[in-house]
């Protein structure tokens, strides 16, 4: 029997990141979780994995997660980049500092982790990276200005990365969730969705797991929307 695959999940203490860690562990993956709250360590202990308390805005904290995972398991097959919440305000009231913070939260979180993990994957013969983005990356909304702008950039980064690393069998894709039950629900938003409900964090997690799997081995550089039919782009 082959050794279990190893996945790292950043910002994985709660919400969709935690759901992804649970789902992967349920499929037999070994999971390493980074969380700034300490919840990631508790979840990792529950799942028999590795937990590190730290921020995905810190290259040093991410390096601790990667180094500990390599020491414990000797490989990294999957990386799930989740994120916290960045600044929101009317578009021209967002300060330079808050724009930089939004890019830090929603874009550079992926760049930092990928810079550490992609060489490991390439050296071992392959791996897959999934970034949890937003359904509003291509239909930007004033509700989420820094998120939409930074994650449009993330889509471009994903395509450029995939062009370079596909030959090394390292894939990267984005999952674009709409209204998910890890957020407070409102009837107005629920009625906006053709399926008539909020999505479940577990549904996003299952999509993440698919994109990490061998079944998605011919998918890279893509943006997969999980929004109940909310967004309208074709």
TIPARO-346711 format. One record per residue: residue in one letter; x, y, z of N, C-alpha, C in turn. Coordinates in pm, whole numbers, padded with zeros to 5 digits, always signed. Layout:
<kolzas>
aXYZXYZXYZ;...
</kolzas>
This chain:
<kolzas>
x+00085-00119+00000+00000+00000+00000+00089+00125+00000;x+00057+00221-00086+00139+00341-00097+00117+00431+00023;x+00217+00514+00052+00205+00608+00163+00097+00711+00133;x+00030+00763+00239-00073+00865+00217-00011+00992+00158;x-00091+01063+00082-00047+01193+00030-00056+01297+00140;x+00021+01404+00120+00033+01510+00221-00018+01641+00161;x-00105+01709+00235-00154+01840+00192-00133+01942+00303;x-00094+02062+00265-00084+02174+00357-00200+02269+00330;x-00260+02321+00437-00373+02413+00426-00338+02538+00505;x-00334+02652+00438-00306+02777+00508-00437+02846+00542;x-00436+02927+00649-00558+02988+00701-00664+02881+00719;x-00623+02770+00780-00708+02651+00786-00773+02626+00920;x-00781+02726+01005-00838+02705+01138-00989+02708+01142;x-01051+02769+01041-01197+02781+01040-01245+02800+00897;x-01374+02804+00878-01432+02832+00748-01397+02729+00642;x-01381+02777+00520-01356+02686+00407-01221+02616+00417;x-01121+02683+00475-00992+02618+00494-01001+02498+00585;x-01071+02515+00697-01090+02404+00791-01171+02292+00727;x-01274+02329+00650-01355+02228+00582-01270+02148+00484;x-01179+02217+00413-01091+02147+00320-01000+02050+00394;x-00944+02094+00507-00856+02005+00585-00932+01882+00633;x-01054+01901+00683-01135+01787+00729-01165+01691+00614;x-01203+01746+00500-01239+01662+00387-01119+01581+00339;x-01004+01646+00327-00886+01575+00281-00845+01466+00380;x-00850+01497+00509-00817+01396+00609-00913+01277+00599;x-01039+01307+00572-01138+01200+00555-01111+01113+00435;x-01041+01166+00336-01002+01089+00218-00866+01019+00235;x-00808+01032+00353-00683+00961+00380-00557+01043+00365;x-00571+01174+00336-00453+01259+00328-00400+01289+00467;x-00267+01305+00477-00207+01367+00594-00215+01518+00575;x-00254+01589+00681-00275+01733+00663-00189+01814+00762;x-00131+01921+00709-00063+02021+00790-00139+02151+00778;x-00167+02215+00891-00255+02331+00893-00184+02450+00956;x-00190+02564+00886-00141+02691+00940-00260+02779+00973;x-00261+02834+01095-00370+02923+01136-00315+03022+01237;x-00359+03146+01227-00310+03249+01319-00381+03244+01453;x-00496+03177+01460-00579+03179+01581-00544+03069+01681;x-00470+02969+01638-00448+02851+01722-00549+02741+01695;x-00659+02775+01625-00759+02673+01594-00703+02567+01500;x-00607+02607+01416-00547+02511+01325-00472+02401+01397;x-00403+02438+01503-00332+02335+01581-00430+02238+01644;x-00541+02289+01697-00641+02203+01759-00704+02110+01655;x-00735+02165+01537-00794+02083+01432-00695+01978+01384;x-00569+02016+01367-00467+01921+01322-00451+01807+01422;x-00456+01838+01551-00447+01733+01652-00565+01637+01640;x-00684+01694+01619-00804+01611+01601-00792+01519+01480;x-00729+01569+01374-00719+01493+01249-00594+01407+01240;x-00510+01411+01345-00386+01335+01344-00280+01394+01254;x-00288+01527+01233-00195+01593+01144-00098+01683+01216;x-00055+01786+01146+00046+01880+01196-00015+02019+01198;x-00005+02088+01311-00058+02222+01322+00050+02322+01358;x+00047+02438+01293+00140+02547+01321+00060+02674+01339;x+00085+02745+01448+00020+02874+01468+00107+02983+01406;x+00052+03052+01309+00126+03155+01238+00042+03213+01127;x+00096+03305+01053+00022+03380+00953+00072+03350+00812;x-00020+03342+00716+00023+03326+00577+00072+03458+00518;x+00074+03562+00600+00139+03687+00560+00284+03693+00606;x+00331+03583+00665+00469+03573+00713+00540+03459+00642;x+00642+03492+00566+00721+03388+00499+00787+03295+00600;x+00826+03351+00715+00891+03269+00817+00794+03166+00875;x+00668+03208+00899+00569+03114+00952+00536+03005+00850;x+00523+03043+00724+00499+02945+00620+00616+02847+00607;x+00736+02899+00621+00854+02812+00614+00855+02712+00729;x+00809+02754+00848+00800+02659+00960+00705+02545+00927;x+00591+02578+00865+00495+02475+00828+00556+02378+00726;x+00619+02433+00624+00679+02348+00521+00792+02263+00578;x+00878+02324+00657+00991+02249+00714+00944+02136+00805;x+00844+02164+00888+00793+02061+00979+00724+01948+00901;x+00654+01985+00794+00589+01883+00712+00693+01794+00645;x+00799+01855+00593+00903+01776+00527+00976+01687+00627;x+00999+01738+00747+01063+01656+00850+00976+01537+00887;x+00847+01560+00897+00755+01454+00941+00721+01355+00830;x+00695+01407+00709+00644+01321+00602+00736+01309+00482;x+00826+01403+00462+00922+01395+00354+00870+01431+00216;x+00746+01482+00209+00690+01519+00079+00570+01611+00100;x+00532+01682-00005+00411+01765-00004+00344+01748-00139;x+00224+01692-00138+00154+01663-00263+00048+01767-00297;x-00004+01834-00196-00108+01933-00219-00090+02055-00132;x-00130+02169-00183-00129+02294-00108-00263+02363-00131;x-00330+02397-00022-00456+02472-00029-00433+02608+00034;x-00443+02712-00048-00423+02848+00002-00557+02914+00029;x-00592+02921+00156-00711+02994+00198-00667+03132+00245;x-00761+03216+00286-00726+03353+00325-00822+03405+00429;x-00779+03508+00499-00866+03577+00592-00946+03685+00520;x-00971+03795+00587-01053+03902+00531-00972+04031+00523;x-00977+04095+00407-00906+04221+00385-00997+04341+00402;x-00943+04460+00382-01020+04584+00405-01134+04602+00305;x-01240+04668+00353-01353+04705+00267-01392+04849+00297;x-01422+04925+00192-01465+05064+00205-01508+05110+00066;x-01578+05224+00055-01604+05281-00078-01473+05297-00154;x-01479+05273-00284-01359+05251-00364-01254+05361-00350;x-01294+05488-00347-01195+05595-00339-01161+05635-00197;x-01220+05563-00100-01186+05588+00040-01088+05485+00095;x-01046+05392+00010-00949+05291+00053-00810+05353+00046;x-00740+05353+00156-00607+05414+00162-00505+05327+00091;x-00391+05386+00060-00281+05307+00004-00246+05190+00095;x-00244+05218+00225-00208+05114+00321-00307+04997+00314;x-00437+05028+00300-00537+04921+00293-00533+04847+00160;x-00501+04917+00050-00481+04845-00076-00366+04746-00063;x-00256+04791-00002-00142+04701+00018-00181+04584+00109;x-00260+04613+00210-00304+04505+00300-00392+04404+00225;x-00481+04453+00140-00565+04363+00061-00483+04273-00029;x-00382+04329-00093-00295+04249-00179-00218+04146-00096;x-00179+04187+00025-00111+04096+00117-00199+03976+00152;x-00326+04005+00184-00419+03903+00232-00464+03811+00119;x-00494+03868+00002-00564+03794-00102-00477+03749-00218;x-00356+03800-00228-00269+03765-00340-00133+03712-00296;x-00064+03792-00216+00071+03750-00175+00068+03628-00082;x-00045+03601-00016-00056+03478+00061-00027+03356-00025;x-00076+03360-00148-00053+03249-00242+00091+03249-00292;x+00141+03365-00328+00277+03375-00382+00378+03322-00281;x+00363+03365-00156+00460+03323-00053+00461+03172-00035;x+00344+03113-00019+00338+02968+00005+00384+02890-00118;x+00345+02936-00236+00383+02867-00358+00535+02872-00379;x+00595+02982-00346+00741+02997-00360+00814+02889-00279;x+00757+02850-00166+00818+02749-00080+00785+02606-00123;x+00662+02586-00169+00614+02449-00191+00637+02400-00333;x+00626+02488-00432+00639+02442-00571+00774+02374-00599;x+00887+02425-00549+01013+02354-00573+01015+02213-00514;x+00951+02196-00398+00941+02062-00338+00863+01970-00429;x+00749+02019-00478+00666+01937-00566+00739+01902-00695;x+00806+02001-00753+00878+01976-00877+00987+01871-00857;x+01058+01879-00744+01167+01785-00718+01117+01643-00697;x+00997+01628-00643+00945+01493-00615+00865+01436-00732;x+00846+01517-00839+00779+01467-00958+00638+01517-00980;x+00588+01604-00891+00456+01661-00916+00383+01700-00789;x+00271+01767-00808+00186+01811-00698+00080+01905-00753;x-00009+01947-00665-00119+02034-00707-00146+02140-00601;x-00177+02261-00649-00205+02375-00563-00344+02427-00596;x-00425+02451-00493-00557+02509-00512-00569+02633-00425;x-00609+02742-00487-00628+02869-00416-00777+02897-00401;x-00820+02924-00279-00960+02961-00256-00972+03111-00281;x-01037+03144-00391-01049+03282-00437-01191+03331-00409;x-01254+03396-00506-01389+03449-00487-01464+03451-00619;x-01594+03431-00614-01677+03438-00733-01678+03577-00795;x-01634+03678-00718-01635+03815-00767-01500+03857-00828;x-01413+03760-00854-01285+03793-00918-01305+03845-01060;x-01408+03795-01129-01433+03835-01268-01562+03917-01283;x-01638+03929-01179-01754+04017-01176-01741+04104-01051;x-01646+04197-01050-01611+04270-00928-01730+04344-00870;x-01734+04343-00737-01843+04405-00663-01788+04507-00565;x-01862+04617-00548-01823+04717-00449-01826+04663-00308;x-01893+04549-00289-01895+04488-00156-01757+04438-00114;x-01677+04394-00212-01548+04330-00183-01440+04390-00271;x-01409+04517-00257-01319+04582-00355-01177+04528-00354;x-01114+04518-00237-00974+04473-00235-00965+04325-00272;x-01064+04247-00233-01066+04106-00268-01078+04088-00419;x-01174+04158-00482-01196+04141-00625-01073+04183-00706;x-01013+04296-00668-00898+04345-00742-00778+04251-00726;x-00748+04213-00603-00632+04127-00579-00650+03989-00642;x-00773+03938-00640-00794+03803-00691-00807+03798-00843;x-00837+03911-00906-00820+03917-01050-00672+03901-01084;x-00587+03965-01004-00443+03946-01020-00401+03803-00991;x-00465+03739-00894-00435+03600-00862-00466+03508-00981;x-00574+03538-01052-00606+03457-01170-00495+03468-01275;x-00441+03589-01294-00331+03607-01388-00207+03533-01341;x-00177+03543-01211-00061+03473-01155-00075+03322-01176;x-00195+03271-01154-00220+03128-01168-00192+03080-01310;x-00233+03160-01408-00209+03122-01547-00059+03126-01579;x+00010+03230-01536+00153+03240-01563+00229+03127-01493;x+00193+03100-01367+00257+02990-01294+00235+02858-01367;x+00111+02834-01408+00079+02707-01473+00155+02689-01603;x+00172+02796-01677+00250+02787-01800+00391+02737-01774;x+00449+02781-01664+00588+02745-01634+00600+02609-01569;x+00506+02575-01480+00524+02455-01398+00450+02332-01449;x+00368+02346-01553+00298+02229-01606+00396+02121-01651;x+00506+02163-01712+00606+02066-01758+00671+01990-01644;x+00660+02046-01522+00715+01980-01403+00607+01903-01327;x+00489+01892-01389+00376+01819-01331+00326+01882-01201;x+00338+02014-01193+00284+02088-01078+00169+02174-01131;x+00050+02149-01081-00070+02216-01129-00115+02323-01029;x-00183+02427-01079-00245+02527-00992-00380+02568-01050;x-00483+02568-00966-00616+02612-01003-00677+02694-00891;x-00778+02772-00926-00850+02853-00829-00994+02804-00815;x-01043+02801-00693-01184+02778-00665-01246+02912-00628;x-01361+02944-00691-01423+03075-00674-01559+03059-00604;x-01562+03063-00472-01689+03044-00400-01775+03170-00404;x-01908+03149-00409-02003+03257-00392-02044+03270-00247;x-02176+03279-00223-02224+03288-00085-02218+03150-00020;x-02135+03138+00081-02109+03010+00147-02151+03022+00294;x-02193+02910+00353-02250+02914+00488-02149+02940+00598;x-02022+02957+00563-01924+03001+00663-01938+03151+00690;x-02020+03220+00608-02052+03360+00628-02192+03374+00686;x-02222+03484+00756-02359+03505+00804-02455+03513+00686;x-02569+03445+00696-02665+03441+00587-02768+03552+00594;x-02811+03599+00476-02922+03693+00468-03019+03644+00361;x-03147+03673+00379-03247+03629+00283-03228+03695+00147;x-03188+03823+00148-03167+03894+00023-03061+03825-00062;x-02951+03788-00001-02845+03721-00075-02888+03582-00119;x-02962+03513-00035-03008+03379-00070-03096+03384-00195;x-03179+03486-00204-03268+03498-00319-03195+03533-00448;x-03073+03581-00437-02994+03612-00555-02943+03486-00626;x-02942+03373-00554-02878+03251-00603-02981+03162-00674;x-02959+03124-00799-03055+03038-00868-03086+02908-00794;x-02990+02849-00726-03018+02728-00649-03094+02756-00520;x-03109+02885-00485-03196+02922-00375-03140+02898-00236;x-03010+02885-00225-02951+02860-00092-02806+02903-00092;x-02752+02917+00029-02608+02935+00044-02540+02800+00015;x-02418+02808-00039-02339+02687-00053-02284+02642+00082;x-02247+02517+00088-02188+02461+00210-02036+02464+00198;x-01970+02496+00310-01823+02492+00310-01773+02355+00265;x-01847+02250+00300-01808+02115+00260-01813+02098+00109;x-01904+02169+00042-01910+02161-00104-01788+02225-00168;x-01743+02335-00109-01618+02396-00157-01501+02302-00130;x-01501+02241-00011-01393+02148+00025-01387+02030-00071;x-01502+01979-00111-01505+01866-00204-01451+01907-00341;x-01478+02031-00381-01424+02082-00507-01272+02096-00499;x-01224+02147-00386-01080+02157-00363-01016+02019-00372;x-01075+01922-00306-01019+01787-00304-01015+01727-00444;x-01120+01752-00522-01119+01704-00661-01002+01763-00738;x-00981+01895-00726-00874+01960-00802-00735+01914-00757;x-00724+01865-00634-00597+01808-00588-00579+01664-00634;x-00686+01601-00677-00683+01457-00704-00627+01424-00842;x-00596+01297-00862-00548+01250-00991-00656+01264-01098;x-00782+01263-01056-00891+01280-01151-00891+01415-01219;x-00826+01512-01157-00812+01646-01215-00674+01667-01274;x-00607+01558-01306-00468+01566-01350-00445+01640-01480;x-00554+01665-01557-00540+01738-01683-00598+01878-01672;x-00615+01926-01549-00672+02059-01526-00568+02146-01458;x-00528+02255-01522-00436+02350-01459-00459+02489-01517;x-00434+02591-01435-00448+02729-01477-00592+02776-01487;x-00686+02705-01422-00828+02732-01439-00891+02795-01314;x-01011+02851-01336-01089+02913-01228-01226+02847-01225;x-01253+02770-01121-01377+02693-01112-01471+02761-01012;x-01585+02810-01064-01679+02884-00982-01774+02789-00909;x-01792+02812-00780-01881+02730-00696-01977+02827-00628;x-02085+02864-00700-02168+02975-00652-02318+02953-00669;x-02360+02831-00700-02502+02804-00715-02566+02872-00834;x-02484+02916-00930-02534+02983-01049-02545+03133-01035;x-02488+03189-00930-02502+03333-00901-02443+03423-01008;x-02317+03399-01045-02251+03489-01140-02296+03456-01282;x-02285+03554-01370-02348+03544-01500-02250+03527-01616;x-02120+03537-01591-02027+03532-01704-02030+03394-01768;x-02002+03389-01897-02006+03264-01971-01862+03215-01992;
</kolzas>
